[in-house]
Amino acid sequence: MPKEERAGLLTHPAWLTAYSLNEGNDPIHRGIWIYERLLAGVLGDVPPDVDAAVPSDSHKTLRERMEPLRSERCWKCHRKMNSLGEAFEIFDDWGRYRTHHYFDENGEIYMRRDNQFDRKLKEGKLKRRKVDASGEIAFSGDPKIDGKVKNAVEMMQRLGRSDRARQSFIRHLFRYFMGRNEMLSDSKTLIEAEEAYVNNGGSFKALVTSLLSSDSFLYRR
């Protein structure tokens, strides 16, 4: 796929679709996934008195409808996830790359992408507005990767060079195979797994082989 449109598994339609809602994107849970699994962040539970629903308005983009979450009360937590998830607005809920939102004669967002869409677009019945997919990596614990990004592709390229993201990913893979959280006694296993990954040019196969041949796995209970 074009390098300016895709960068790794998190820009693959399978992941994007898995973290979408029935009729739209889900920037919040996409951001949570990245914050917790790649940046080793921890988020608290949603306060019981908070209505977590995003307001519905067919005349506004999802990003515009999420603007109330930037209020002081909500932004304390949402600043850690929204800016990560909003960078994926260059993809729709099917994982298709896009550069514009389209609106019909009534000013409502037009979601269809079929022959009828092509016909309306050709007839000039659809207005378009450029997608805002700007985002930001913040509170990562790694100042080398913190900062604003223009979209998810730039974000993934930056995270792909992050030691913190790599180590967090390896730790989650360890938990998957071992069926438990890591302990201090597993430090040798984790260090050797990272070395195997780096020394083999980012080989996932070498990483898995290292984990499955470690004492932590062979002598697990």
N, CA, C and O of each residue as an XYZ file, in Angstrom:
884
protein
N       0.840     -1.192      0.000
C       0.000      0.000      0.000
C       0.882      1.252      0.000
O       2.029      1.191      0.443
N       0.372      2.376     -0.486
C       1.171      3.611     -0.523
C       1.707      3.988      0.857
O       0.971      3.952      1.844
N       2.985      4.348      0.925
C       3.623      4.661      2.203
C       2.999      5.878      2.870
O       3.016      5.986      4.096
N       2.452      6.788      2.086
C       1.844      7.975      2.683
C       0.444      7.685      3.239
O      -0.158      8.553      3.873
N      -0.084      6.462      3.006
C      -1.421      6.114      3.475
C      -1.426      5.039      4.569
O      -2.379      4.958      5.344
N      -0.388      4.227      4.643
C      -0.363      3.128      5.606
C       1.010      3.024      6.251
O       2.029      3.339      5.637
N       1.016      2.576      7.506
C       2.281      2.389      8.222
C       2.077      1.364      9.321
O       1.850      1.726     10.475
N       2.154      0.090      8.973
C       2.079     -0.958      9.983
C       0.679     -1.449     10.277
O      -0.294     -1.025      9.653
N       0.596     -2.361     11.250
C      -0.646     -3.069     11.544
C      -1.774     -2.164     12.021
O      -2.941     -2.443     11.748
N      -1.449     -1.091     12.725
C      -2.504     -0.239     13.265
C      -3.142      0.654     12.206
O      -4.102      1.368     12.496
N      -2.624      0.621     10.990
C      -3.286      1.300      9.879
C      -3.877      0.276      8.908
O      -4.301      0.626      7.807
N      -3.899     -0.985      9.325
C      -4.501     -2.048      8.509
C      -6.020     -2.041      8.740
O      -6.462     -1.845      9.872
N      -6.821     -2.248      7.696
C      -8.280     -2.235      7.852
C      -8.801     -3.187      8.929
O      -9.833     -2.910      9.540
N      -8.108     -4.304      9.176
C      -8.578     -5.261     10.193
C      -8.578     -4.623     11.576
O      -9.563     -4.738     12.306
N      -7.494     -3.955     11.945
C      -7.430     -3.305     13.264
C      -8.378     -2.118     13.332
O      -9.064     -1.920     14.335
N      -8.414     -1.336     12.273
C      -9.278     -0.159     12.251
C     -10.755     -0.540     12.376
O     -11.517      0.136     13.068
N     -11.154     -1.617     11.708
C     -12.538     -2.075     11.794
C     -12.849     -2.622     13.178
O     -13.936     -2.403     13.713
N     -11.890     -3.335     13.751
C     -12.096     -3.906     15.092
C     -12.309     -2.820     16.131
O     -13.028     -3.027     17.109
N     -11.681     -1.653     15.927
C     -11.835     -0.555     16.866
C     -12.647      0.570     16.234
O     -12.245      1.734     16.226
N     -13.798      0.180     15.708
C     -14.792      1.120     15.192
C     -16.140      0.786     15.817
O     -16.338     -0.301     16.360
N     -17.053      1.732     15.733
C     -18.424      1.500     16.180
C     -19.241      0.986     14.998
O     -18.711      0.834     13.897
N     -20.518      0.719     15.217
C     -21.354      0.184     14.147
C     -21.456      1.121     12.952
O     -21.513      0.669     11.808
N     -21.480      2.411     13.208
C     -21.676      3.363     12.118
C     -20.652      4.495     12.138
O     -20.944      5.604     11.689
N     -19.483      4.230     12.644
C     -18.473      5.292     12.671
C     -17.209      4.864     13.386
O     -17.115      3.756     13.914
N     -16.248      5.754     13.392
C     -14.976      5.497     14.048
C     -15.119      5.527     15.562
O     -16.146      5.938     16.103
N     -14.064      5.083     16.226
C     -14.035      5.090     17.691
C     -12.672      5.603     18.156
O     -11.849      4.823     18.635
N     -12.425      6.920     18.017
C     -11.129      7.477     18.384
C     -10.750      7.240     19.842
O      -9.572      7.087     20.166
N     -11.739      7.211     20.710
C     -11.445      7.076     22.137
C     -10.813      5.714     22.435
O      -9.765      5.643     23.076
N     -11.449      4.634     21.971
C     -10.902      3.310     22.269
C      -9.649      2.999     21.448
O      -8.805      2.214     21.880
N      -9.526      3.605     20.277
C      -8.265      3.477     19.540
C      -7.143      4.134     20.338
O      -6.049      3.583     20.461
N      -7.428      5.324     20.881
C      -6.429      6.019     21.687
C      -6.084      5.269     22.955
O      -4.920      5.215     23.352
N      -7.099      4.684     23.600
C      -6.849      3.898     24.813
C      -5.938      2.719     24.503
O      -5.014      2.424     25.261
N      -6.200      2.044     23.382
C      -5.385      0.883     22.998
C      -3.918      1.277     22.870
O      -3.043      0.584     23.389
N      -3.644      2.377     22.187
C      -2.271      2.816     21.997
C      -1.646      3.259     23.314
O      -0.502      2.915     23.610
N      -2.396      4.020     24.103
C      -1.864      4.555     25.363
C      -1.499      3.431     26.326
O      -0.461      3.490     26.985
N      -2.339      2.417     26.410
C      -2.096      1.341     27.367
C      -1.144      0.276     26.851
O      -0.319     -0.230     27.612
N      -1.239     -0.076     25.572
C      -0.483     -1.214     25.059
C       0.844     -0.846     24.414
O       1.752     -1.673     24.348
N       0.963      0.391     23.935
C       2.217      0.800     23.310
C       2.992      1.811     24.142
O       4.216      1.896     24.039
N       2.283      2.579     24.965
C       2.952      3.589     25.774
C       2.960      3.244     27.255
O       3.415      4.036     28.081
N       2.454      2.051     27.593
C       2.468      1.549     28.976
C       1.769      2.491     29.947
O       2.133      2.563     31.121
N       0.766      3.211     29.457
C       0.020      4.113     30.315
C      -1.083      3.395     31.082
O      -1.471      2.277     30.743
N      -1.574      4.053     32.111
C      -2.652      3.497     32.938
C      -3.765      4.531     33.035
O      -3.517      5.687     33.380
N      -4.982      4.119     32.734
C      -6.143      5.004     32.804
C      -7.100      4.510     33.872
O      -7.267      3.306     34.068
N      -7.717      5.442     34.551
C      -8.693      5.076     35.566
C     -10.041      4.757     34.947
O     -10.241      4.939     33.746
N     -10.963      4.282     35.768
C     -12.315      3.986     35.294
C     -13.096      5.277     35.047
O     -12.789      6.325     35.615
N     -14.100      5.179     34.196
C     -14.965      6.327     33.937
C     -15.765      6.635     35.201
O     -16.375      5.726     35.763
N     -15.783      7.878     35.663
C     -16.569      8.227     36.859
C     -18.025      7.828     36.696
O     -18.576      7.987     35.607
N     -18.668      7.318     37.735
C     -20.043      6.813     37.616
C     -21.079      7.869     37.246
O     -22.152      7.532     36.747
N     -20.772      9.140     37.484
C     -21.737     10.196     37.190
C     -21.507     10.840     35.830
O     -22.093     11.882     35.534
N     -20.658     10.231     34.994
C     -20.333     10.805     33.687
C     -21.087     10.070     32.587
O     -21.082      8.840     32.538
N     -21.740     10.833     31.698
C     -22.397     10.265     30.526
C     -21.357     10.154     29.415
O     -20.943     11.160     28.838
N     -20.942      8.932     29.122
C     -19.824      8.721     28.200
C     -20.233      8.782     26.732
O     -19.383      8.602     25.860
N     -21.489      9.025     26.435
C     -21.962      9.041     25.047
C     -21.548     10.330     24.345
O     -21.613     11.415     24.922
N     -21.120     10.191     23.087
C     -20.781     11.358     22.262
C     -22.070     11.880     21.638
O     -22.835     11.092     21.082
N     -22.338     13.192     21.712
C     -23.587     13.741     21.160
C     -23.755     13.418     19.679
O     -22.787     13.418     18.919
N     -24.999     13.144     19.278
C     -25.296     12.844     17.876
C     -25.670     14.127     17.142
O     -26.442     14.940     17.650
N     -25.119     14.300     15.949
C     -25.464     15.433     15.106
C     -24.968     15.114     13.700
O     -23.767     15.154     13.434
N     -25.895     14.799     12.806
C     -25.522     14.377     11.455
C     -24.914     15.498     10.619
O     -24.419     15.253      9.519
N     -24.947     16.737     11.138
C     -24.381     17.874     10.408
C     -22.926     18.130     10.794
O     -22.274     18.996     10.210
N     -22.419     17.391     11.764
C     -21.058     17.605     12.246
C     -20.212     16.355     12.074
O     -20.728     15.237     12.082
N     -18.909     16.552     11.919
C     -17.996     15.420     11.886
C     -17.841     14.866     13.295
O     -18.191     15.525     14.275
N     -17.319     13.662     13.387
C     -17.116     13.046     14.700
C     -16.187     13.896     15.560
O     -16.413     14.051     16.760
N     -15.171     14.432     14.961
C     -14.230     15.257     15.720
C     -14.928     16.487     16.302
O     -14.661     16.882     17.437
N     -15.815     17.083     15.525
C     -16.561     18.241     16.015
C     -17.508     17.846     17.136
O     -17.693     18.607     18.086
N     -18.112     16.666     17.038
C     -19.031     16.213     18.089
C     -18.307     15.850     19.378
O     -18.908     15.836     20.452
N     -17.015     15.555     19.267
C     -16.233     15.213     20.449
C     -15.652     16.436     21.151
O     -14.992     16.311     22.182
N     -15.898     17.614     20.590
C     -15.336     18.839     21.153
C     -15.720     19.064     22.626
O     -14.885     19.558     23.383
N     -16.953     18.723     23.071
C     -17.296     18.913     24.487
C     -16.387     18.144     25.447
O     -16.291     18.496     26.623
N     -15.721     17.099     24.955
C     -14.828     16.321     25.816
C     -13.574     17.101     26.177
O     -12.786     16.664     27.015
N     -13.390     18.260     25.544
C     -12.232     19.087     25.859
C     -12.524     20.058     27.005
O     -11.692     20.905     27.330
N     -13.677     19.936     27.602
C     -13.974     20.747     28.783
C     -13.041     20.330     29.913
O     -12.510     19.220     29.913
N     -12.848     21.211     30.856
C     -11.862     20.981     31.921
C     -12.095     19.669     32.658
O     -11.144     18.957     32.981
N     -13.351     19.352     32.922
C     -13.669     18.151     33.694
C     -13.305     16.876     32.941
O     -12.782     15.934     33.536
N     -13.578     16.839     31.628
C     -13.346     15.633     30.833
C     -11.903     15.525     30.334
O     -11.345     14.432     30.239
N     -11.313     16.681     30.018
C     -10.016     16.669     29.337
C      -8.888     16.139     30.210
O      -7.854     15.720     29.690
N      -9.065     16.151     31.501
C      -8.037     15.639     32.408
C      -7.641     14.218     32.037
O      -6.464     13.865     32.111
N      -8.613     13.396     31.638
C      -8.346     12.023     31.211
C      -8.293     11.903     29.689
O      -7.436     11.206     29.146
N      -9.213     12.587     29.003
C      -9.324     12.422     27.549
C      -8.133     13.001     26.788
O      -7.913     12.638     25.633
N      -7.374     13.877     27.400
C      -6.184     14.419     26.731
C      -5.142     13.328     26.494
O      -4.270     13.476     25.638
N      -5.230     12.240     27.246
C      -4.269     11.148     27.103
C      -4.627     10.200     25.964
O      -3.769      9.468     25.471
N      -5.885     10.210     25.545
C      -6.330      9.232     24.544
C      -6.868      9.869     23.263
O      -6.606      9.373     22.168
N      -7.624     10.972     23.395
C      -8.279     11.553     22.213
C      -7.292     11.949     21.126
O      -7.519     11.673     19.948
N      -6.211     12.588     21.511
C      -5.243     13.063     20.526
C      -4.530     11.917     19.827
O      -4.009     12.092     18.725
N      -4.500     10.753     20.451
C      -3.933      9.564     19.809
C      -4.935      8.980     18.817
O      -4.577      8.643     17.689
N      -6.187      8.862     19.242
C      -7.204      8.243     18.395
C      -7.670      9.113     17.248
O      -8.025      8.601     16.186
N      -7.675     10.428     17.446
C      -8.153     11.334     16.393
C      -7.221     11.346     15.182
O      -7.635     11.735     14.090
N      -5.981     10.927     15.361
C      -5.043     10.878     14.235
C      -5.463      9.845     13.194
O      -4.979      9.874     12.063
N      -6.368      8.927     13.572
C      -6.829      7.883     12.659
C      -8.054      8.316     11.846
O      -8.669      7.491     11.169
N      -8.407      9.588     11.907
C      -9.546     10.073     11.137
C      -9.279     10.083      9.630
O     -10.192     10.350      8.849
N      -8.057      9.801      9.217
C      -7.793      9.641      7.782
C      -8.335      8.311      7.263
O      -8.242      8.020      6.070
N      -8.902      7.505      8.165
C      -9.543      6.246      7.774
C     -10.989      6.253      8.257
O     -11.288      6.786      9.325
N     -11.883      5.663      7.470
C     -13.267      5.547      7.921
C     -13.418      4.279      8.760
O     -12.431      3.602      9.047
N     -14.651      3.958      9.154
C     -14.875      2.820     10.042
C     -14.611      1.477      9.362
O     -14.541      0.452     10.039
N     -14.464      1.465      8.038
C     -14.088      0.254      7.300
C     -12.581      0.176      7.075
O     -12.082     -0.789      6.496
N     -11.870      1.187      7.532
C     -10.430      1.201      7.344
C      -9.999      1.732      5.998
O      -8.841      1.573      5.611
N     -10.924      2.369      5.266
C     -10.588      2.928      3.963
C      -9.953      4.313      4.130
O     -10.432      5.136      4.911
N      -8.889      4.550      3.399
C      -8.200      5.830      3.471
C      -9.086      6.927      2.879
O      -9.778      6.704      1.886
N      -9.060      8.105      3.491
C      -9.877      9.210      3.000
C      -9.160     10.530      3.265
O      -8.337     10.635      4.175
N      -9.479     11.509      2.474
C      -8.907     12.847      2.649
C      -9.979     13.892      2.931
O      -9.670     14.990      3.394
N     -11.264     13.548      2.648
C     -12.341     14.518      2.816
C     -13.591     13.878      3.431
O     -13.843     12.683      3.275
N     -14.355     14.707      4.129
C     -15.720     14.365      4.526
C     -16.652     14.936      3.461
O     -16.362     15.973      2.864
N     -17.779     14.250      3.228
C     -18.738     14.718      2.218
C     -20.087     14.986      2.871
O     -20.508     14.247      3.761
N     -20.765     16.042      2.430
C     -22.046     16.447      2.982
C     -23.059     16.576      1.843
O     -22.724     17.039      0.753
N     -24.306     16.160      2.108
C     -25.341     16.219      1.065
C     -25.997     17.595      1.007
O     -25.528     18.551      1.624
N     -27.094     17.674      0.252
C     -27.774     18.962      0.062
C     -28.321     19.538      1.349
O     -28.498     20.751      1.464
N     -28.595     18.668      2.333
C     -29.135     19.118      3.618
C     -28.034     19.427      4.630
O     -28.318     19.753      5.783
N     -26.778     19.323      4.197
C     -25.674     19.604      5.109
C     -25.346     18.453      6.041
O     -24.607     18.632      7.010
N     -25.898     17.248      5.755
C     -25.636     16.084      6.594
C     -24.498     15.254      6.003
O     -24.336     15.188      4.784
N     -23.732     14.638      6.854
C     -22.608     13.826      6.381
C     -23.120     12.681      5.524
O     -24.064     11.982      5.889
N     -22.484     12.507      4.391
C     -22.871     11.455      3.454
C     -21.858     10.323      3.581
O     -20.683     10.494      3.257
N     -22.320      9.161      4.058
C     -21.417      8.070      4.388
C     -21.244      7.052      3.264
O     -20.254      6.321      3.238
N     -22.195      6.998      2.341
C     -22.134      5.961      1.298
C     -20.955      6.178      0.358
O     -20.597      7.311      0.034
N     -20.361      5.069     -0.072
C     -19.262      5.131     -1.041
C     -19.523      4.090     -2.128
O     -18.795      3.107     -2.258
N     -20.575      4.330     -2.903
C     -20.987      3.384     -3.931
C     -21.280      4.156     -5.217
O     -20.848      5.298     -5.372
N     -22.012      3.535     -6.134
C     -22.339      4.193     -7.399
C     -23.156      5.463     -7.193
O     -23.011      6.442     -7.926
N     -24.023      5.423     -6.173
C     -24.833      6.601     -5.892
C     -23.954      7.757     -5.418
O     -24.200      8.915     -5.754
N     -22.941      7.433     -4.643
C     -21.988      8.461     -4.205
C     -21.272      9.059     -5.413
O     -21.142     10.278     -5.524
N     -20.813      8.203     -6.309
C     -20.102      8.672     -7.503
C     -20.998      9.573     -8.356
O     -20.553     10.585     -8.897
N     -22.268      9.180     -8.463
C     -23.199      9.966     -9.273
C     -23.441     11.340     -8.651
O     -23.386     12.355     -9.344
N     -23.709     11.373     -7.345
C     -23.967     12.635     -6.657
C     -22.742     13.554     -6.699
O     -22.860     14.771     -6.843
N     -21.568     12.936     -6.569
C     -20.343     13.726     -6.594
C     -20.139     14.349     -7.976
O     -19.738     15.507     -8.093
N     -20.421     13.567     -9.017
C     -20.269     14.052    -10.393
C     -21.271     15.161    -10.692
O     -20.971     16.101    -11.428
N     -22.473     15.040    -10.109
C     -23.518     16.036    -10.346
C     -23.341     17.286     -9.483
O     -24.101     18.246     -9.614
N     -22.349     17.272     -8.609
C     -22.095     18.428     -7.767
C     -23.058     18.561     -6.605
O     -23.231     19.658     -6.073
N     -23.687     17.472     -6.200
C     -24.661     17.510     -5.113
C     -24.027     17.276     -3.740
O     -24.709     17.316     -2.716
N     -22.737     17.034     -3.732
C     -22.041     16.802     -2.468
C     -20.976     17.876     -2.258
O     -20.218     18.210     -3.169
N     -20.940     18.393     -1.064
C     -19.884     19.321     -0.686
C     -18.849     18.564      0.138
O     -19.185     17.628      0.863
N     -17.626     18.962      0.023
C     -16.584     18.239      0.755
C     -15.795     19.171      1.659
O     -15.661     20.367      1.400
N     -15.274     18.575      2.736
C     -14.462     19.307      3.693
C     -13.270     18.434      4.049
O     -13.423     17.239      4.300
N     -12.110     19.014      4.070
C     -10.891     18.253      4.316
C     -10.905     17.634      5.712
O     -11.310     18.276      6.681
N     -10.465     16.401      5.803
C     -10.410     15.687      7.075
C      -9.314     16.276      7.957
O      -8.192     16.501      7.505
N      -9.649     16.518      9.196
C      -8.657     16.962     10.189
C      -8.212     15.736     10.983
O      -8.939     15.262     11.856
N      -7.034     15.230     10.684
C      -6.512     14.043     11.371
C      -5.301     14.389     12.225
O      -4.503     13.514     12.559
N      -5.163     15.651     12.576
C      -4.032     16.032     13.419
C      -4.182     15.418     14.802
O      -5.293     15.260     15.308
N      -3.072     15.080     15.394
C      -3.085     14.465     16.714
C      -1.833     14.827     17.481
O      -1.073     15.713     17.091
N      -1.637     14.122     18.580
C      -0.466     14.430     19.411
C      -0.138     13.232     20.292
O      -1.026     12.576     20.837
N       1.141     12.966     20.415
C       1.619     11.988     21.392
C       2.051     12.784     22.615
O       2.939     13.632     22.531
N       1.424     12.510     23.739
C       1.726     13.240     24.967
C       1.665     12.284     26.152
O       1.011     11.243     26.094
N       2.347     12.650     27.212
C       2.349     11.850     28.441
C       2.848     10.424     28.194
O       2.415      9.482     28.858
N       3.747     10.278     27.248
C       4.235      8.937     26.903
C       5.336      8.474     27.838
O       5.583      7.274     27.958
N       6.000      9.410     28.501
C       7.158      9.047     29.308
C       8.433      9.025     28.491
O       9.508      8.748     29.023
N       8.326      9.316     27.200
C       9.477      9.329     26.304
C       9.464     10.651     25.536
O       8.771     10.766     24.525
N      10.215     11.647     25.999
C      10.183     12.968     25.351
C      10.638     12.949     23.901
O      10.352     13.891     23.162
N      11.335     11.909     23.473
C      11.808     11.833     22.094
C      10.661     11.625     21.104
O      10.797     11.960     19.928
N       9.542     11.082     21.562
C       8.429     10.833     20.651
C       7.233     11.744     20.904
O       6.322     11.810     20.079
N       7.226     12.450     22.039
C       6.123     13.368     22.326
C       6.095     14.506     21.319
O       7.140     14.976     20.869
N       4.894     14.943     20.971
C       4.745     16.078     20.073
C       3.577     15.887     19.122
O       2.970     14.817     19.078
N       3.268     16.912     18.373
C       2.133     16.882     17.453
C       2.466     16.068     16.209
O       3.620     16.005     15.785
N       1.438     15.445     15.627
C       1.571     14.679     14.381
C       0.444     15.101     13.448
O      -0.621     15.523     13.900
N       0.684     14.986     12.147
C      -0.341     15.410     11.188
C      -1.393     14.338     10.959
O      -2.516     14.650     10.561
N      -1.045     13.066     11.207
C      -2.008     11.975     11.043
C      -1.440     10.683     11.639
O      -0.349     10.675     12.210
N      -2.199      9.596     11.496
C      -1.804      8.321     12.086
C      -0.544      7.741     11.459
O       0.223      7.057     12.137
N      -0.320      8.002     10.185
C       0.873      7.467      9.527
C       2.131      8.032     10.175
O       3.067      7.292     10.476
N       2.150      9.337     10.388
C       3.296      9.955     11.057
C       3.424      9.450     12.491
O       4.536      9.242     12.978
N       2.298      9.253     13.167
C       2.326      8.750     14.536
C       2.928      7.352     14.611
O       3.759      7.071     15.475
N       2.500      6.471     13.694
C       3.011      5.097     13.707
C       4.499      5.053     13.382
O       5.235      4.241     13.944
N       4.940      5.912     12.487
C       6.365      5.959     12.163
C       7.180      6.399     13.370
O       8.284      5.904     13.597
N       6.632      7.330     14.142
C       7.342      7.791     15.334
C       7.331      6.722     16.429
O       8.351      6.482     17.076
N       6.187      6.087     16.633
C       6.104      5.032     17.646
C       6.968      3.833     17.266
O       7.499      3.140     18.134
N       7.103      3.596     15.954
C       7.911      2.474     15.499
C       9.377      2.616     15.853
O      10.104      1.623     15.896
N       9.820      3.838     16.106
C      11.213      4.082     16.495
C      11.380      4.253     17.991
O      12.470      4.574     18.463
N      10.306      4.041     18.744
C      10.322      4.292     20.185
C      10.743      3.052     20.979
O      10.164      1.978     20.815
N      11.744      3.206     21.828
C      12.158      2.114     22.720
C      11.019      1.756     23.671
O      10.786      0.581     23.956
N      10.325      2.758     24.153
C       9.236      2.522     25.109
C       8.109      1.708     24.475
O       7.588      0.778     25.090
N       7.737      2.060     23.250
C       6.672      1.319     22.572
C       7.098     -0.119     22.313
O       6.300     -1.043     22.474
N       8.351     -0.313     21.914
C       8.839     -1.670     21.660
C       8.815     -2.512     22.937
O       8.360     -3.655     22.918
N       9.298     -1.956     24.031
C       9.354     -2.697     25.287
C       7.960     -2.978     25.838
O       7.713     -4.038     26.413
N       7.050     -2.020     25.658
C       5.674     -2.236     26.099
C       5.016     -3.344     25.294
O       4.307     -4.186     25.847
N       5.252     -3.343     23.980
C       4.707     -4.385     23.110
C       5.226     -5.764     23.517
O       4.459     -6.725     23.584
N       6.512     -5.857     23.783
C       7.110     -7.140     24.181
C       6.533     -7.613     25.511
O       6.291     -8.805     25.699
N       6.316     -6.691     26.420
C       5.751     -7.069     27.717
C       4.336     -7.608     27.562
O       3.974     -8.584     28.219
N       3.540     -6.995     26.712
C       2.181     -7.498     26.480
C       2.204     -8.857     25.783
O       1.361     -9.711     26.060
N       3.155     -9.059     24.890
C       3.293    -10.366     24.239
C       3.699    -11.423     25.256
O       3.228    -12.559     25.196
N       4.564    -11.058     26.181
C       4.957    -11.958     27.272
C       3.724    -12.382     28.066
O       3.547    -13.566     28.353
N       2.886    -11.436     28.415
C       1.689    -11.748     29.207
C       0.750    -12.680     28.446
O       0.106    -13.550     29.032
N       0.684    -12.481     27.133
C      -0.195    -13.330     26.313
C       0.264    -14.778     26.342
O      -0.544    -15.684     26.547
N       1.555    -15.001     26.138
C       2.059    -16.379     26.080
C       2.166    -17.034     27.456
O       1.950    -18.238     27.587
N       2.499    -16.251     28.479
C       2.670    -16.825     29.810
C       1.362    -16.930     30.584
O       1.262    -17.700     31.540
N       0.365    -16.162     30.175
C      -0.907    -16.188     30.878
C      -0.861    -15.503     32.225
O      -1.680    -15.795     33.096
N       0.080    -14.602     32.411
C       0.225    -13.873     33.678
C       1.037    -12.605     33.440
O       1.625    -12.417     32.375
N       1.057    -11.737     34.455
C       1.890    -10.545     34.377
C       3.346    -10.903     34.657
O       3.636    -11.925     35.279
N       4.236    -10.069     34.202
C       5.657    -10.301     34.435
C       6.026    -10.016     35.892
O       5.366     -9.230     36.571
N       7.089    -10.670     36.356
C       7.630    -10.453     37.695
C       9.103    -10.083     37.576
O       9.684    -10.160     36.494
N       9.699     -9.682     38.687
C      11.109     -9.305     38.681
C      11.982    -10.450     38.185
O      12.988    -10.218     37.515
N      11.607    -11.680     38.508
C      12.395    -12.842     38.088
C      12.338    -13.073     36.571
O      13.106    -13.875     36.040
N      11.440    -12.380     35.878
C      11.317    -12.533     34.426
C      12.156    -11.515     33.666
O      12.115    -11.485     32.436
N      12.910    -10.687     34.367
C      13.655     -9.618     33.702
C      14.628    -10.172     32.663
O      14.781     -9.581     31.594
N      15.282    -11.284     32.950
C      16.229    -11.878     32.008
C      15.509    -12.296     30.721
O      16.020    -12.093     29.619
N      14.320    -12.879     30.876
C      13.533    -13.293     29.704
C      13.166    -12.102     28.835
O      13.272    -12.171     27.610
N      12.734    -11.009     29.458
C      12.313     -9.824     28.713
C      13.498     -9.146     28.021
O      13.377     -8.683     26.887
N      14.626     -9.090     28.699
C      15.820     -8.483     28.108
C      16.284     -9.291     26.898
O      16.612     -8.727     25.853
N      16.308    -10.622     27.049
C      16.745    -11.479     25.938
C      15.759    -11.425     24.770
O      16.164    -11.507     23.611
N      14.476    -11.288     25.072
C      13.466    -11.194     24.006
C      13.661     -9.914     23.201
O      13.589     -9.931     21.972
N      13.906     -8.808     23.894
C      14.138     -7.545     23.192
C      15.416     -7.610     22.357
O      15.448     -7.122     21.228
N      16.460     -8.209     22.909
C      17.715     -8.343     22.170
C      17.511     -9.179     20.909
O      18.044     -8.850     19.850
N      16.745    -10.255     21.024
C      16.478    -11.114     19.862
C      15.726    -10.335     18.787
O      16.010    -10.474     17.597
N      14.781     -9.528     19.204
C      13.998     -8.729     18.259
C      14.885     -7.704     17.541
O      14.850     -7.598     16.315
N      15.674     -6.956     18.309
C      16.510     -5.897     17.743
C      17.628     -6.467     16.885
O      17.886     -5.972     15.787
N      18.294     -7.511     17.382
C      19.452     -8.078     16.671
C      19.064     -8.794     15.385
O      19.921     -9.064     14.543
N      17.783     -9.103     15.227
C      17.325     -9.766     14.017
C      16.495     -8.840     13.128
O      15.635     -9.284     12.368
N      16.774     -7.559     13.244
C      16.138     -6.589     12.357
C      14.652     -6.414     12.579
O      13.908     -6.164     11.631
N      14.205     -6.543     13.833
C      12.775     -6.397     14.124
C      11.975     -7.620     13.735
O      10.843     -7.496     13.267
N      12.545     -8.806     13.922
C      11.883    -10.062     13.543
C      10.906    -10.509     14.624
O      11.306    -10.803     15.751
N       9.634    -10.558     14.277
C       8.628    -11.051     15.226
C       8.853    -12.536     15.502
O       8.631    -13.000     16.620
N       9.287    -13.274     14.498
C       9.563    -14.702     14.655
C      10.670    -14.926     15.687
O      10.561    -15.811     16.536
N      11.730    -14.127     15.613
C      12.821    -14.248     16.577
C      12.350    -13.893     17.979
O      12.780    -14.506     18.956
N      11.473    -12.910     18.080
C      10.927    -12.500     19.374
C      10.125    -13.639     20.003
O      10.318    -13.968     21.174
N       9.227    -14.238     19.221
C       8.402    -15.338     19.737
C       9.271    -16.539     20.108
O       9.044    -17.174     21.138
N      10.255    -16.851     19.281
C      11.156    -17.975     19.571
C      11.882    -17.759     20.886
O      12.032    -18.690     21.677
N      12.331    -16.541     21.121
C      13.025    -16.228     22.368
C      12.116    -16.421     23.580
O      12.529    -17.002     24.584
N      10.884    -15.936     23.486
C       9.948    -16.066     24.604
C       9.592    -17.527     24.876
O       9.523    -17.950     26.030
N       9.367    -18.299     23.805
C       8.916    -19.682     23.984
C      10.048    -20.645     24.339
O       9.795    -21.800     24.681
N      11.274    -20.184     24.260
C      12.409    -21.018     24.664
C      13.025    -20.538     25.976
O      14.069    -21.037     26.398
N      12.378    -19.575     26.614
C      12.894    -19.013     27.865
C      12.509    -19.876     29.057
O      11.583    -20.684     28.983
N      13.226    -19.694     30.142
C      12.889    -20.418     31.382
C      11.506    -20.022     31.888
O      10.790    -20.838     32.470
N      11.139    -18.772     31.661
C       9.821    -18.311     32.123
C       8.703    -19.123     31.492
O       7.680    -19.374     32.129
N       8.893    -19.539     30.229
C       7.878    -20.342     29.545
C       8.055    -21.838     29.809
O       7.081    -22.540     30.080
N       9.284    -22.323     29.733
C       9.535    -23.769     29.864
C       9.222    -24.285     31.262
O       8.813    -25.434     31.426
N       9.412    -23.446     32.259
C       9.192    -23.888     33.650
C       7.995    -23.172     34.285
O       7.926    -23.010     35.503
N       7.058    -22.749     33.433
C       5.876    -22.067     33.941
C       4.981    -23.044     34.708
O       5.043    -24.254     34.489
N       4.166    -22.520     35.590
C       3.247    -23.350     36.377
C       1.814    -22.938     36.113
O       0.890    -23.519     36.682
